[in-house]
Amino acid sequence: MPYNSSNLIPLVAADSFTLWLYKTTDSRATVLSAGYFTPAANRLLAGHMVVLQASDATALLPVRSNAEVGNGLVVDASSSPIRLSGAGSLDLGADLAAAAIARCVSLGAMPSGVNEGETFTVHATASGATTNLRFSILDAAGSVVRGPITVAVAAGVASTTFTAPTPGNGYRLKVEDAADALVALLSPSFVVLPAFALLLESGFNLLAETGTRLVM
């Protein structure tokens, strides 16, 4: 049968777009024939879509110029006027590997005070992947005044010897993993005292190290 205008129903209309429903007892092939929708040229405009319920198929048809429609997409069919075959493959893969590396350092006992020019030894222990430790002495402002000295870890222990800096307080010892500066430790603060002067006795006189006589 020919096109029936009463069977063309608007479903959605927005701006210049309209989605139509057209029901007919005609076959899909008949509806797709040239000029079928010509009587609806004032309603079916280019860019519109038609949901077709034909006798042999349900399809979604695009409207072209002059109310002509394209083959569209068959979404259901009692017979198969058009066979659409598609295959797709989306292969996403990710291989993420991470290994945790344990690193740990700790300081041995520190003197609370040393004398200027005096040497003292510091010890630190290390575990995990730490193979070298770096030792430094920092002043109260955090600036390095001695070191850094890098020492290899042997049997989990590393040690080094420092000469005490100028007298003052707020000094700290810093030890860190030479391969990872984030693995670090600061000692409690310690004081560097002025060096002791020796007093010498000569008869009834006391002399300083320089030989100067002290008057008591």
C-alpha positions in Angstrom: 0.0 0.0 0.0 1.2 3.6 -0.5 2.4 6.0 2.2 -0.2 6.8 4.8 0.3 10.2 6.5 -1.7 9.2 9.6 0.8 6.6 10.4 3.7 9.1 10.6 3.9 10.3 14.3 6.4 12.6 15.8 8.1 11.1 18.9 10.7 13.7 19.9 11.2 17.2 18.5 14.1 19.5 19.5 15.4 22.5 17.6 15.6 21.3 14.0 15.6 17.6 14.8 12.6 15.3 14.9 12.4 11.6 15.6 9.4 10.0 13.9 7.5 6.8 14.2 6.1 5.2 11.1 3.9 2.1 11.2 2.9 0.3 8.0 1.9 -3.1 6.7 4.3 -2.6 3.8 7.6 -4.3 3.8 10.8 -2.5 4.6 11.9 -2.8 1.0 8.7 -1.0 -0.1 9.3 1.8 2.3 12.9 2.2 1.1 11.8 2.5 -2.5 12.4 5.9 -4.2 9.6 8.4 -3.7 7.7 6.5 -1.0 7.8 9.4 1.5 7.5 12.2 -1.2 4.0 13.1 0.1 5.7 13.9 3.5 8.4 16.1 2.1 7.1 19.1 4.1 7.4 17.1 7.3 10.4 14.8 6.8 13.4 17.1 6.6 17.1 16.2 6.1 18.6 15.1 9.4 15.4 13.7 10.9 15.2 10.0 11.9 12.4 7.6 11.3 11.7 4.6 13.5 10.1 2.2 11.0 7.8 -0.6 12.1 7.2 -2.5 8.8 5.6 -5.9 8.1 9.0 -7.6 8.1 11.4 -5.5 10.2 11.9 -2.7 12.7 14.5 -0.3 11.5 16.0 3.2 12.2 16.1 5.2 9.0 17.9 8.5 8.4 16.1 11.1 6.4 18.0 12.7 3.5 16.9 15.5 1.1 13.5 15.5 -0.6 12.1 13.1 2.1 14.3 10.2 0.8 15.4 7.8 3.5 18.6 5.7 3.8 18.8 2.0 4.4 19.4 2.7 8.1 19.8 0.0 10.7 17.6 -3.0 11.2 17.0 -3.6 14.9 14.6 -6.5 14.6 13.4 -8.6 11.6 11.1 -11.5 10.9 13.1 -12.0 7.8 16.5 -10.5 7.0 16.3 -7.8 4.3 19.8 -6.6 5.4 22.3 -8.5 7.3 24.8 -6.4 9.2 27.8 -8.2 10.5 30.3 -6.5 12.8 33.0 -7.5 15.0 35.2 -5.5 17.4 37.9 -6.2 19.7 39.3 -4.0 22.5 42.3 -5.4 24.1 43.6 -3.4 27.0 46.4 -4.7 29.2 48.5 -3.4 31.9 51.4 -5.0 33.6 52.4 -3.0 36.7 55.1 -4.4 38.9 56.4 -2.8 42.0 58.8 -4.1 44.6 59.2 -2.6 48.1 62.8 -2.0 49.2 63.2 -1.8 52.9 65.8 0.7 54.2 66.4 1.6 57.8 69.1 3.4 59.8 69.5 4.2 63.5 72.1 6.0 65.5 74.1 4.8 68.4 74.6 6.7 71.6 75.9 10.3 71.2 77.9 12.4 73.7 75.9 15.3 75.2 79.0 17.5 75.0 82.5 17.4 73.6 85.4 19.8 73.8 86.6 21.9 70.9 89.2 20.0 68.8 88.4 16.7 70.6 87.8 13.6 68.4 84.8 11.4 68.9 83.4 8.3 67.2 79.8 7.9 66.1 78.1 4.6 65.2 75.0 3.8 63.2 73.2 0.6 62.3 71.6 -0.1 59.0 69.2 -2.8 57.7 67.5 -3.7 54.4 69.0 -2.6 51.2 71.2 0.1 52.8 74.9 -0.5 51.9 76.5 3.0 52.6 75.8 5.6 55.2 76.6 9.3 55.0 77.5 11.1 58.3 77.5 14.9 58.8 77.5 17.4 61.7 75.0 20.2 61.4 75.0 23.5 63.4 72.0 25.0 65.1 70.9 26.6 61.8 71.1 23.2 60.0 74.2 24.0 58.0 76.8 21.2 57.5 80.0 22.1 59.4 81.7 18.6 59.3 81.3 16.0 56.6 79.6 14.5 54.9 81.6 11.3 55.3 80.4 8.2 53.4 81.1 4.9 55.1 80.3 1.4 53.9 78.0 -0.7 56.1 79.7 -3.9 57.4 77.7 -6.5 59.3 74.9 -3.9 59.6 77.1 -1.3 61.3 79.0 1.8 60.1 81.1 4.2 62.1 83.3 7.3 61.6 85.3 9.8 63.7 84.8 13.5 63.8 86.8 16.4 65.2 84.6 18.6 67.3 83.8 22.0 65.7 84.0 25.5 67.3 82.3 25.9 70.7 78.6 26.3 70.6 75.3 24.5 71.2 72.6 23.1 69.1 74.9 20.8 67.1 73.4 17.6 65.7 74.7 14.6 63.9 72.9 13.5 60.8 73.1 10.0 59.3 71.4 9.1 56.0 71.3 6.3 53.4 73.8 7.3 50.7 71.4 5.9 48.1 68.2 7.5 49.5 68.4 10.8 51.3 64.8 10.4 52.6 66.1 7.6 54.9 67.8 9.8 57.4 68.0 10.4 61.2 69.1 13.4 63.3 70.7 13.0 66.8 69.6 15.0 69.8 71.5 18.3 70.1 74.9 18.4 71.8 77.3 21.1 73.0 80.8 21.8 72.0 82.8 23.3 74.9 85.9 25.4 74.8 89.1 23.3 75.0 90.5 22.9 78.5 93.8 24.7 79.2 96.4 22.8 81.2 98.0 24.5 84.2 101.7 23.8 84.9 103.4 24.2 88.2 106.8 25.8 88.6 108.0 26.2 92.2 105.3 28.2 93.8 103.9 29.5 90.5 101.1 28.2 88.3 101.8 28.5 84.6 99.5 28.3 81.6 100.4 26.1 78.6 101.9 29.1 77.0 104.2 29.6 80.0 102.5 32.7 81.3 102.5 32.9 85.1 99.1 33.0 86.7 98.6 35.4 89.6 96.2 33.9 92.1 
